[in-house]
Amino acid sequence: MSMPPGPDAGNTVLRGELVRLEPLTQQHAQGLFLRGCHAPDWAFMPRGCFIDLADTRHWIDEATRAPGEQAWAIVENAKGKVVGSTRYLNMLPEHRSLEIGWTWLGQEWQRTGVNTEAKLLLLRHAFERLRCLRVEFKADARNLRSQRALERIGAMREGVLRKHRIVQNDFSRDSVYFSVLDTEWPAVKRRLAQLREGR
């Protein structure tokens, strides 16, 4: 299993019908700022929305330099617009596992097939290219919409870590963990494909 961490993660572009995931760079800063400055969209994220372009650039630097992570910009194929971002976190080659997180989208692309396809691309790369045994997700316990979305694609709810992370406004949140295993991937893959096609 080959999982180079952080900025050495390579130039892997994950391509789908609606979007492509491009390795995150400063070239994406303007588009990310335009989509990521709506405060309510970041209510359950570790930090608040972008306050200006400099803040966005700082966030990109942190994301691309974080050890054990690979960050992508989500780019709409039709118009070439940057519409959000997502990451692999906690990449552990020795255990053949990783986490998908830090996923967010601009308002116009929420509740569309974009997030579904992004998850499909990330999971397919993890299981079919990196040969993961396990991919995990965590959600703020207050974020019921995210939890329902994970259950909808077939991720297994594993449990709650209480007072797991201190996030915005010094709030100590509980984290709900979900996972997909390699043996479950074929069924999850079919489910994601159906959801993307609106079936």
Beta strands, then each sheet from edge to edge (+ up, - down):
strand 1: 14-15
strand 2: 19-23
strand 3: 70-76
strand 4: 82-92
strand 5: 97-105
strand 6: 134-140
strand 7: 156-166
strand 8: 172-181
sheet 1: 1+ 2- 3+ 4- 5+ 6+ 8- 7+
end
